[in-house]
Amino acid sequence: MPKEIIWSPLSVSDIENTIEYLSVTWNEQVINEFLDEVDFKLAAYCSLSQTISGYQ
């Protein structure tokens, strides 16, 4: 079973601030690429976490 990621209020605030900064400084494509990268890394973490827990 994949691990659930629970975002802390500080994490939510940080990502919202990052998105706001990107929207002012860059364009929607950059925001989407950033969010895709976050999703990719979180999915990789969940997958790795699941694999490691299988060895315990």
One Martini backbone bead per residue (centre of mass of N, CA, C, O) as a GRO file, in nm:
protein
   56
    1MET     BB    1   0.095   0.037   0.024
    2PRO     BB    2   0.085   0.354  -0.011
    3LYS     BB    3   0.200   0.633   0.100
    4GLU     BB    4   0.096   0.902   0.283
    5ILE     BB    5   0.077   1.247   0.224
    6ILE     BB    6   0.124   1.504   0.467
    7TRP     BB    7   0.057   1.833   0.475
    8SER     BB    8   0.172   2.095   0.609
    9PRO     BB    9   0.109   2.419   0.658
   10LEU     BB   10   0.395   2.508   0.569
   11SER     BB   11   0.403   2.355   0.300
   12VAL     BB   12   0.161   2.492   0.173
   13SER     BB   13   0.270   2.778   0.192
   14ASP     BB   14   0.528   2.734   0.027
   15ILE     BB   15   0.392   2.642  -0.240
   16GLU     BB   16   0.217   2.892  -0.276
   17ASN     BB   17   0.454   3.094  -0.286
   18THR     BB   18   0.594   2.970  -0.530
   19ILE     BB   19   0.359   3.001  -0.727
   20GLU     BB   20   0.336   3.304  -0.703
   21TYR     BB   21   0.617   3.370  -0.801
   22LEU     BB   22   0.594   3.230  -1.077
   23SER     BB   23   0.346   3.402  -1.177
   24VAL     BB   24   0.510   3.673  -1.176
   25THR     BB   25   0.788   3.579  -1.326
   26TRP     BB   26   0.640   3.380  -1.508
   27ASN     BB   27   0.462   3.104  -1.631
   28GLU     BB   28   0.245   2.843  -1.663
   29GLN     BB   29   0.453   2.638  -1.760
   30VAL     BB   30   0.641   2.657  -1.513
   31ILE     BB   31   0.435   2.572  -1.307
   32ASN     BB   32   0.372   2.294  -1.431
   33GLU     BB   33   0.663   2.187  -1.412
   34PHE     BB   34   0.688   2.210  -1.109
   35LEU     BB   35   0.444   2.026  -1.035
   36ASP     BB   36   0.548   1.779  -1.184
   37GLU     BB   37   0.806   1.750  -1.014
   38VAL     BB   38   0.670   1.712  -0.746
   39ASP     BB   39   0.505   1.463  -0.823
   40PHE     BB   40   0.744   1.285  -0.903
   41LYS     BB   41   0.893   1.291  -0.626
   42LEU     BB   42   0.659   1.183  -0.454
   43ALA     BB   43   0.623   0.917  -0.606
   44ALA     BB   44   0.909   0.815  -0.557
   45TYR     BB   45   0.895   0.817  -0.251
   46CYS     BB   46   0.656   0.623  -0.222
   47SER     BB   47   0.788   0.389  -0.370
   48LEU     BB   48   1.039   0.362  -0.192
   49SER     BB   49   0.892   0.330   0.076
   50GLN     BB   50   0.748   0.069  -0.008
   51THR     BB   51   1.000  -0.100  -0.068
   52ILE     BB   52   1.136  -0.077   0.209
   53SER     BB   53   0.894  -0.192   0.380
   54GLY     BB   54   0.917  -0.482   0.241
   55TYR     BB   55   1.202  -0.551   0.402
   56GLN     BB   56   1.093  -0.568   0.715
   0.00000   0.00000   0.00000
